[in-house]
Amino acid sequence: QELLVEPTSTGQAARPLPVGERLRGEISFRNVDFAYGDETALHDVDLTLPAGQTVAFVGETGAGKSTLVKLVARFYDPTSGRVTVDGTDLRDVDLAQYRHRLGVVPQEAYLFAGTIRDAIAYGRPEASDAEVEAAA
């Protein structure tokens, strides 16, 4: 629970805009720079990802792939420039509502230490063998 009350570096807007039920999801980076301290991670990124597209960021370690995803999730704000969703700057939207509609798949898969049955029944450990088999 301590993590849930940990302050974030990306604060809520003074008058946050509600995130509609129907978020299209067009993501744009406009002249985005980002630095971790004195180390530049992204410089002058100008990119639009149309809604509904499946996108993969591929590159060497340290190329900025994870940083792009963290900016979309608004774990960080850009050093300069802006990131928008459906034309609205992420700094202006209701952060909790926005994040509720996000899904991020990490590049490293999590492997369960247990049986395949344990992995399938992870959310319902009391599931019967028949229920686990049906879910598989």
C-alpha positions in Angstrom: 0.0 0.0 0.0 2.9 2.4 0.5 3.5 2.4 -3.3 -0.1 3.5 -3.8 0.4 6.7 -1.8 3.9 7.4 -3.2 3.8 10.9 -4.9 4.2 10.9 -8.6 6.3 13.3 -10.7 3.4 13.7 -13.1 0.8 15.6 -11.1 -2.9 16.1 -12.0 -3.9 19.1 -14.0 -5.6 21.9 -12.0 -8.8 21.3 -14.0 -8.4 17.9 -15.5 -10.4 17.0 -18.6 -12.5 13.9 -18.3 -11.5 11.0 -20.5 -14.5 9.9 -22.5 -15.8 6.4 -22.6 -14.8 6.1 -26.2 -11.1 6.9 -26.3 -10.0 6.5 -29.9 -6.4 6.4 -29.1 -4.5 8.4 -31.7 -1.1 9.1 -30.1 1.1 12.0 -31.2 4.5 13.1 -30.1 5.2 16.7 -31.2 8.8 17.9 -30.9 9.4 15.7 -27.8 12.6 15.8 -25.9 13.2 13.8 -22.8 16.2 13.5 -20.5 17.0 11.4 -17.4 18.8 14.1 -15.5 21.6 15.3 -17.8 21.4 12.3 -20.2 19.2 12.9 -23.3 17.0 9.9 -24.0 14.9 11.4 -26.8 15.4 14.4 -29.1 12.9 16.1 -31.3 10.6 13.1 -31.7 7.7 13.9 -34.1 5.5 10.9 -34.6 1.8 10.0 -35.0 0.4 6.6 -34.2 -3.1 6.2 -35.7 -5.8 4.8 -33.4 -6.3 1.1 -33.8 -2.8 0.4 -35.1 -0.6 -2.2 -33.6 2.9 -0.8 -33.2 6.2 -2.2 -32.1 9.2 -0.1 -31.1 12.3 -2.0 -32.1 15.9 -0.9 -31.4 19.1 -1.3 -29.4 19.2 -1.1 -25.7 19.0 2.6 -24.6 17.4 3.7 -27.9 14.4 5.1 -26.1 11.7 2.5 -26.7 10.7 2.2 -23.0 10.9 5.9 -22.6 8.3 6.4 -25.4 6.0 4.0 -23.7 6.5 5.7 -20.3 5.6 9.0 -21.9 2.4 7.6 -23.4 1.5 6.2 -20.0 2.4 9.6 -18.5 4.8 8.1 -16.0 6.9 11.0 -17.1 6.3 14.3 -18.8 8.5 15.4 -21.7 11.3 17.8 -21.0 10.0 19.8 -24.0 7.3 19.2 -26.6 4.0 17.5 -26.0 2.4 14.1 -26.1 -1.3 14.0 -27.1 -4.0 11.4 -27.3 -6.8 12.2 -29.7 -5.4 15.8 -29.9 -5.4 16.5 -26.2 -2.2 17.1 -24.3 -1.8 14.3 -21.7 -0.9 16.9 -19.1 -4.5 18.1 -19.3 -6.4 14.9 -19.0 -7.7 13.2 -15.8 -4.7 10.9 -15.1 -6.6 8.2 -13.2 -9.3 7.9 -15.9 -6.7 7.9 -18.6 -4.5 5.2 -17.0 -7.6 3.1 -16.3 -8.0 2.7 -20.1 -4.3 1.8 -20.8 -2.7 -1.5 -21.2 1.0 -2.0 -21.4 2.7 -5.3 -22.3 6.2 -5.4 -21.0 9.0 -6.7 -23.2 10.0 -9.3 -20.6 7.5 -12.1 -20.1 6.8 -13.1 -16.5 7.2 -16.8 -15.9 5.3 -18.4 -13.0 7.2 -20.6 -10.6 4.8 -23.4 -10.4 2.7 -25.7 -12.6 0.9 -24.8 -15.8 -2.3 -25.4 -13.8 -1.2 -22.8 -11.3 -0.5 -20.3 -14.1 -4.0 -20.8 -15.7 -5.8 -20.6 -12.3 -3.7 -17.6 -11.1 -6.8 -15.4 -10.5 -8.9 -18.2 -9.2 -6.8 -20.7 -7.2 -9.9 -22.5 -6.0 -11.0 -23.4 -9.6 -11.8 -27.0 -10.3 -9.7 -29.1 -12.7 -12.6 -28.9 -15.2 -12.7 -25.1 -15.0 -8.9 -24.9 -15.5 -9.1 -27.3 -18.5 -11.9 -25.2 -20.0 -9.9 -22.0 -19.6 -6.9 -23.6 -21.2 
